[in-house]
Amino acid sequence: MSLRFHTLPTLPGAVKPGCRELLCVLVITVMVNPGASGMCPTACICATDIVSCTNKNLSKVPGNLFRLVKRLDLSHNRIGLLDADWIPVSFVKLSTLIIRHNNITSISTGSFSTTPNLKCLDLSSNRLKSVKSAVFQELKVLEVLLLYNNQISHLDPAAFGGLSHLQKLYLSGNLLTHFPMDLYVGRFRLADLTFLDVSYNRIPSIPMHHINLVPGKQLRGIYLHGNPFVCDCSLYSLLIFWYRRHFSSVMDFKNDYTCRLRSDSRHSHQLSLLQDSFLNCSESVINSSFHALGFIHEAQVGERLVVHCDSKTGNGNTDFVWVGPDNRLLEPDKDMGNFRVFYNGSLVIESPGFEDAGVYSCIAMNRQRLLNETVDIMINVNNFTINRSHAHEAFNTAFTTLAACVASIVLVLLYLYLTPCPCKCKSKRQNDVLNQGSAHSSILSPGPSGDASADERRGGKRVVFLEPLKDTAAGQNGKVKLFPSETVIAEGILKSTRVKSDSDSVNSVFSDTPFVASA
């Protein structure tokens, strides 16, 4: 760089500039030179603090880039290795770095030491196969990390250690075979992680015995759709419980939750996990699994219910508040009618009603560490008295129906077996009756009389009725009085004959049961 100085005209009374003045001019000239603090490279497009160097066949960050850039896009290049030298200069104000669609296969420790203030890092659509320990340890303020559409099959438990501010982690479209439970429990857990996308991996099952350790605010952000799950009632109960609580991770991707039967090794037949009557998993199986996890509590109408806030951050310096189904805030030392909250986080419902059922959220706030945790609990309210009365009514109805059926059968049997038999089977009884001379029995002659007409003999049947004549005179004792001019044997019998053509209407004569005898 050459500097040309011109001699300034000297005005009368003016003093000529000395060496000090010339040195100041030289320093100012160097400072305003745009190449001193970086410029916009030829291969990039710059807009104040945003630089885009996409699809320019770059293998590393240009060294003469503007130092105060806040957003840098290096997508669609041929960057293959992230090491300590891939960013030659320090970008202290860089908050967003996009390196998607490159050929990145590995990340070395110290790769992001020159970008300590990154909040969003996009490494999607590369060729990463694993994430080693502490490769992101310099990114203390990172909030969003995108690793989707890679070939990651292994995550080191300490891979994201130190990312205390990480809120969103995208791992979709990789080769993971295990759910990354270390993100929620253990020494490397991420307390602020509220969004985890592990969809479309190779995860066959979820650790149900550990899922209850995840706070409610983190459960809502777990996306599991598109994985080759093995059909299981416990997994179904987990997803159906999230669906009932209106988790967007299940509501928005309902049709993408499928599973395969254990015998189906080729994955050819997929079942929808959120269909009705899934594998005949009963409601009791669903509720029992979450009763054991403490996610569901059963309340009886009018009976006092106590629910504890199972917070992992609870201690002497923790404050608890509850939020009801109607978004009502329930706090300690406040008159809330039917509700009461204790300082240890317990919620008491003095006299539960059907209107008190729903999802209750316990919020635990740690004053010392400024942490908070949310625990969601569903409360069902039942009325067992009504259920018992309904069951008793149903029993009474069934018993009455059964009794009516038995009575009907008994009456039919009485009608069939206790009605008088035909007289040809009762000849012996007839003789006994004739000897006793009882007027209460009906007697049928065993054969035709001598004065019977020829028509009667040809008819083959005669019908006779006995009409007792009661005499109320004293001395009769209520017995039937026989005709005085007849004998005891048959003089009280009224004889009537019918021809064969009238036999069809025999049973309609009078209201008594007719006796039919062979002629």
Buried (B, 14 or more C-beta within 10 A) or exposed (E): EEEEEEEEEEEEEEEEEEEEEEEEEEEEEEEEEEEEEBBBBEEBEBEEBBBBBBEBEBEBBBEBBBBEBBBBBBBBBEBBBBEEEBBEEEBEEBBBBBBBBBEBBBBEBBBBEBBBBBBBBBBBBBEBBBBBBBBBBBBEEBBBBBBBBBEBBBBBBBBBBBBEBBBBBBBBBBEBBBBBBBBBEEEBBBBBBBBBBBBBBEBBBBEBEEBBBBBBBBBBBBBBBBBBBEBBBBBBBBBBBBBEBEBEBBEEBBEBBBBBEEEBEEEEEBBEBBEEEBBEBEEEBBBEBBEEBEBBBEBEBEEEBEBBBBBBBBEEEBBBBBBBBEEEEBEBEEEBEEBBBBEEBBBEBEEBEEEBBEBBBBBBBBEEEEBBBBBBBBBEBBEEEEEEEEEEEEEEEEEEEEEEEEEEEEEEEEEEEEEEEEBEEBEEEBEEBBEEEEBEBBBBBEEBEEEBEEEBEEBEBBBBBBEEEEEEEEEEEEEBBBEEEEEEEBEBBEEEBBEEEEBEEEEEEEEEEEBBBEB
